Amino acid sequence: MTETIFTNGRIVTADAEFDGTVVVRGGHIADVQRGRCQATSALDLEGDVLIPGLIELHTDNMEKHFSPRPGVKWPAVPAVMAHDTQIAAGGITTVFDSLSLGDVRGDTDRVKNRTRMVEAICEVSERRMTRAEHRLHLRCEVTPDDAVEAVDTWIDLPLVGLLSINDHTPGQRQFLDPDKLKEYYMGKYLMTEQQFGEFHIRSLDLHQRNAARHRQAIVSRAQARALPLASHDDATAEHVFEAVRNGMTIAEFPTTWEAARASRDAGLAVLVGAPNLVLGGSHSGNIAAIDLIRAGQADILSSDYVPASLVEGVFKLPREAQIDLAQAVRLASLNPARAVGLADRGEIAADKRADLVRVRQLGDAPMVRAVWREGERVV
């Protein structure tokens, strides 16, 4: 059985940080010790920080690799592999690729590419071609006419480990400020005022016709398969109460204090965005992630649309949020693992998977120097 010893590093466990040694055998952690090992075969970490592999529950980063420009279709397997390279280089060893099964704007590139994305992820995962372990997070937009049909197509795939219920109808959840709403859609999608107005009316019509019944149908399918469910962009206590009635256990990106507190009070794990944290606030005008973390109202950190932001956010928190590094690391490792039922990973402890990340800090910037997945170096 292959053995690797990591020593002379700052080891970050679930509740402590110390100078120590980690012994890995057969892809699992065999022992964690304080102090330096004298074995000549040990890998000298040179004082670098060793943290568990990060676990990402919500990233839509892959979509941009399939459509690097509007209308462009990049080859599927190379697109997944390019995404995977960014994920692993960011210290993420388990990733739930969040694929939008529908789009409030209609038949967009993400909708056209959804079959190619799912098939490519399944192919590279089956052949173990990726550096990180990939699973599927189905983002179920409830307003499109084919919302339930899309869920039925993919919900039974073995890689599916999480569903979230999304309603991006303008003004419903993500953008409570109408000026921010218009600024975002007109800026990102180059809409004129007239085009935005027509889109807004069309979206509201779809919401009224489909949202409630599609939500009920998708939730029932997830519950029948005992799949974890997440709400998305909750803005009010009523949104949270609806999530609780639906059996949801994760609250993704609550947009207000009201929703975040109600989610926490109801026992939902609150997920916030690392880009929001790194940038110091929300681009949508919603609540700042750093404020929720400082107030103890957040449980999980997600890289969302920037894979590198997860490790950057983790190492920013001890400076900005008055929590120690072990607490910060838990937000991106043990907490998300528990939220989706992965009991075999998420911390540096005996018998856990040897998913490890070596980090060196250059001033305030954390640099990922090496990554191991089940004891095998992948970066």
N, C-alpha and C positions, 0 to 999 in steps of 0.2 A: 504494500500500500504506500503510495507516494506521500511523503511528509514535507511540508514547508514550514519554516519557522520565521516569523517576522519579529524583529527586535529593535531596540533603541528607537522607539517611536512613541508619540502621544496617542495612547489608545482611548478611544471614546466608546464607552459602553452605554447602556440604556440610562444609567443614572450616575456616571462618574467619568472623569478624565484623568489619566495618570500615565507616567512613563512605564512602559511595560512590554510584554511579549505575547504574541498569539501563535499558537501551534495549530496547523491545519493538516488533517489526514483524510484522504479519500473524499475530498470535496466538502468536508464539514469541519467546523471548528472543534478541535479536541481539547484545548486548554487555553485559558487566559490567565496570565500571571503578571504581577507587578515586578518591576526590575528588569535588568538586562540579562539576556541569555548569552553564555560564553561559547556555545557551540560554533565551531568554525564554519559550519554549513548554513548558519542562520543568515537571513537577508537583513542587512543593516538599513533601517529606514532613515538613518541620519537625522533623527529628530523630527521627521515629518509626522503629520497627523494621520492616523488610520481610523477611518469611520466605516460603518456598514454600508453596503451598496444601497443607493437611494432607490426608493420605490415611487414611481410616477403613476398616478391614477387618471390624469386628464391632460393629454397633450394632443393638439391638432397640428403639430409640427409637420407630420408626414404629408398632409394635403398639399403643402407648398412645393414639395418635391415632385409630386405627380403633375402639378400645373405651375411650373415656375413663372409662367406668364399667362395672361388670359388666353384661353383657346389652345394652349400648348399641352400635348399629352406626352409626358416623359415615359420611357420604357419602365414597366412596372417593377420588376425585381431590382434594377439599379436604383430606382427611386426609394424603395424600402431600405436598401443597403446604405444609401446616403443618409437617410433619416436615422438609421440604426447607429451609424458612425457618430453622429452628433449626440445621440442619446447616451451612448457608452462613454464618449469623451467628457460628458457632463457628470460622470459618476453614477449614472442611473443603470442599475443591473436588472430591474424588473419594470417593464413599462406597459401600461394599459393604453394602447393607441385609441384615442377617442375619435371615432369615425361618425361624421354627421350623415345620417340616413336620409335626411331631407334638408331643404333650405327654404327659409321664408321668402327668399327672392325667386324661387322657382327652379328651373332646370339648369342649375349652375354647374361649374366645373366639378365641384365636390360631389354633386349628385351623379354626374356622368361618370366619375371615376370610382364610385363606391364599390362596384363589383370588382374592378381591377385591383383596388387596394386590399379588399378582403382576401381575394384569391392569392395575391402575392405574399401577404403576411402568412397565410396558412402554408404556402409552399416553402418559404425560407425557414419557417419555424419547424416544419416537419423534417427538413433536411439539416436542421441545427446550423444554419449558415450565419446567424446573427451573433453579435457580441452580447447584447442584452437579451433577456427572455421577454418575448412579446406576447401580450394577451390583448383581447379586444374589449373595448368599452364602447357599446353602441349608444350613440347620442340620438335619442328618438325625438325628432321634431314632430309635434302633435298636429300641426295645422295642414300639411300637405294632404292631398286626397289619397295618396298611396302610402300613408304613414304606417298603417298596420300591416299592409302587404310587405313592406320593406322589412319590418321587424320579423315577420314570419319566415322570410327568406334566410335569415342568418342567426336567429336567436339560439338554435340548437347546435351551432358549431362548438367543438370542444374548447376553443380558445376564448369564447365569450365568458367574461368574468364579472361584468358590471354593465348595468343599463342606467341611463339618466333620462329624465323627462325634460324636454326643452320646449319653450315657447318664446320664440324671438319676434313675435308680433310687435312692431314698434309701439313703445309706450306701455307695454304690459308689465315688463320686469326689469330688463337691463338698464334702460334709459328712462328714468323718471323725470329728468329735466328735458323738456321739449326742445330747447335750444341745442343741448348736447346731442340729442337724438338726430336732429336735422344736420348738424355739423358732421357727425360721424358718417351717416349714410351718403350725404352729398359729397363729402371729402373722399371717403374710401372708394365709393362706387361711381364717382363722377356723375351723380345725378343732378339734373336741373331742378329748380323748385317745382316745376310742373310734374316732372317724372317722379319726384319724391312724393308729391301729393297723390298721384295715381297709384303708386306702390303702396302707400299708407292705406288707402281705401280698399285696395284689393286684399291686403294682408288682414285687415279687420274683418272682411267678409269671410275669409278662410277660417279665421279664428272662431267666429260665431258659428260657422257650420260644422267644424270638425274638432276643435280643441278638447271639449269635455268628453265626447264619446271615444275619441282616439286615446286619450289619456287613460280612461277606464280599461279599454281593451288591452293596451300595452302593459299596464300595471298588473292586470290579471295574468297575463302570459309570464311575466317575470316571477310573480309569486308562485305560480304553478311549478316553476323550475327551481325555486329557492335561490334565485339570483339576487345579489345585492342591488338595491335601487338608490339612486341619488336624485335629489331635486336640483334645480339649476336657476340661479339668479333670483332667488326669492327676495321679495321686497317688503312684504307685510307679514304680520302675525297670522293672518288668514291663509297666506300662501304656505306658511309653515304647518299650520293645523291640517291643511289639505295633504301635505307631504306625510305627516304622521298618520293620517287616516289611510294613506296608500301603503304604509309599511316601509317608508324610506328610512335609511339609516345614515345617509351622508347628505350634507347640505353644501352644494358647490356654489362658491362665490356669492354669498348673500350680499345684497347691494346696500343694505341699511343696517343701522344699529338695531332697529326693531326686529328685523328678521334674524340677525345673528344671535341676539339674546334669546329669542323665542326658540331658535333651533337648539341652542345649547341647553336651555331649560327642558326641552323635550327629549334630550338625550341623543340628538343627531351629532355626528362628527362634522364640524365646520371646516370646510376646505377653502383656502384662500390662495391667491395667485402670487407666485414669486416675482414675476415682472412688476406687478403693483408694488411689491415690497422693495425691489431694487430701485425702482424709479421714484419711490417716495409717495406714490398715490395712484389713483385709478384714472386711466385715460377716458373713462366714461362718465367721470364726475361722481362715482359711487364712493363708498366708504374705503378708507385706506387700510390695507392689510396690516401695516405696522401698528395701527391703532387697535385693531382687533387682537393682535398678538400681545401687545402690552397689557391689554385689559383681561387677558386670559380667556378670550372668547373664540380662539381658533385652535384647531387640532391637527390639521394637515396642510402642508405646503405643496403647491403644484407648479410645475414649470410652465404650464399652459402653452404659450406659443414660442417660448425661448428656452430650449433645453438647458443651456448653461446657467440660466437664472436660478435653478434649484440649489446648486452648491453655492452660488454667490449669495443667495438669500440666507442660507443656513449660517454661513460665516459672518454675515452682516448682523444677525440678530443679537449676539452677545454684546456688540457695541451699541446697538440702537434700542434694544428692547429689555435690557437688564435681566436677561436670562442666561444661564450658562450654556456652554457648547453642547453638552449632553442633551439638555432640553431642546435646543434648536435642532439637533440631528434627529431626535425622535419625531419631529413634525414631518420629516421627509423619509422616514424609514420604518420604525416600529409602529407608529400610529396608522399610516396608510396600510401597512401589512395586516394589522388587526381589523381594520375597517372592511377589508374584503376577504377575511378568513384565511390569510396566508400565515400559518403558525410556524413555518419552518425557516423564516428569514426575518430581516429587519433589525437585527442587533448583533453585536459582537458578544457572543456567549457560547458556552459549550453546547454542542450538538446542533447548533444552528448552521445553515448553509454558509459556506465560506465565500460570501459575496462581500468584497472588501474594496475600499478606495483609499489610495494614498494621496494625500493633499499637502502641498507646500504653500505657505503663505508668503507672498511677496508684498510687503506692506499690508494693505487691507484687501489685496486681491488673492483669493484662493486659486491655486493652480493644480488641476488634477494631473498627477504624474503617472499613475498606474491604476488599473482596475482589474480585479479578479472576479470571475463568476464561477461559483462552485469550485474554488481553488485553482482554476485555470486562468492564466493571465490573458485578458482580451484587449487591453489598451496599454 
